[in-house]
Amino acid sequence: MAHQECINCKTTYSVDEIVYFCKKCGESLEIKFDFEELTEATKTSDWRAKPFSVWRYRPFMPIHESTDIVTLGEGGTGFHKSKRLGSQLGTKYLYIKNEGENPTGSFKDRGMTVGVTKAVELGAHHVICASTGNTSAALAAYAARAGIRCTVLIPSGKIAYGKLSQAMIHGAKVLQVKGNFDEALEFVLKLAEKHKDIYLLNSINPFRIEGQKSLGYEICEQLNYEAPDRIIIPVGNAGNISAVWKGLKEFHQLGLIKKLPKMTGIQASGSAPIAQAIKTGSDKIVPVDYPETIATAIRIGAPVSWKKAVNAIRESGGTAETVTDVEILDAQKTLARVEGIFVEPASASSIAGLKKLIKNGTINKDENVVCITTGHGLKDPDTAIKQCETPIEVDANISIIEEALGLKKNIQY
Ligand code: F0G
């Protein structure tokens, strides 16, 4: 029903072949379905009767029917109407799709449940990725669940401790490479090329994208089979925006939604090659040699899926914007305090982007907007704590506590 296809020269490969880039032209691959068969499969299946989760969409996944899935219960995340934040920012219809509610605390679980299932289906015993943190946390958890070996390469410099602790406790071999994420990714690509028994699970792997496309499906279902006007999404290596767009297009082609939203990618201003390409109308990105941002998850200078992302943004009539670290941290705090949703800095970039795009008139107040927040705030508690007032140490005495709280003493209720 499905095959792998080069996004450039359209060369096809079987879904049972381990291949990450087109052997003819070197471009990345995507999964393509025979639409007649997919339409039939989705008509005859009872997928709509299943609870929200990635595997509700099993007929849409390029996994053999007989394969046992590796799952921790991913997907089905909260879709929060955000009236208070919406009215503060000046938009009437705002929803937060909070991917921090996934099992390991980020959207990566959607991709990893399918990616690791595929790895096991292909007979792999060793999986690998380069990561700014969340991918490694998710891969380590799903590899543990499947009982296979896991290696992760992380960049030097700061990795959020929540994520690192996850990869370590799940038993992954963690190597911190003296270099940035883009260099770590080059090494895992080389390792997977050289050692055919190691299966690569960065988002260049099209099976991961298949899992992540369920995020697009789910948003439309949570809006009662309607697409929003716009989806705003943080962009790093650019797999997720491409995945969500793929899901939306499939739902559209199957006639499950009538229109498509404008895909809007947000990057941190210190690592924004895609946003720059969109703004300048360029067909190429200029990689950033030394990417920098407090949002470590998206500190990426040479996004491997940039072509798919630029395509998604242009094809959908969307846009891209950059946000500074100050804007990101401000959005993180505002979201936590106004809506009770605690997300990590990279995730808050979608909110910071929304604020900027409303201010500069790109988004009008009547648009139905969904901001995707990609990872949980507890992934990076250090950054959160630094922005807040330090707890005050007080004596164990009621009047001192009352005084510290600014309460009047001696009031009897
Ligand atoms: N938000 C968070 C919390 C992330 O961890 C990432 C990517 C992104 C957004 C960007 O997604 O790369 O698909 O554009 N983190 C990767 C990692 C790179 O290694 O965990 P993208």
Boltz pocket constraint, residues with backbone or C-beta under 6 A from the ligand:
constraints:
  - pocket:
      binder: B
      contacts: [[A, 106], [A, 130], [A, 131], [A, 132], [A, 133], [A, 134], [A, 135], [A, 136], [A, 203], [A, 234], [A, 235], [A, 236], [A, 237], [A, 238], [A, 239], [A, 240], [A, 241], [A, 297], [A, 298], [A, 344], [A, 346], [A, 347], [A, 374], [A, 375]]
      max_distance: 6.0
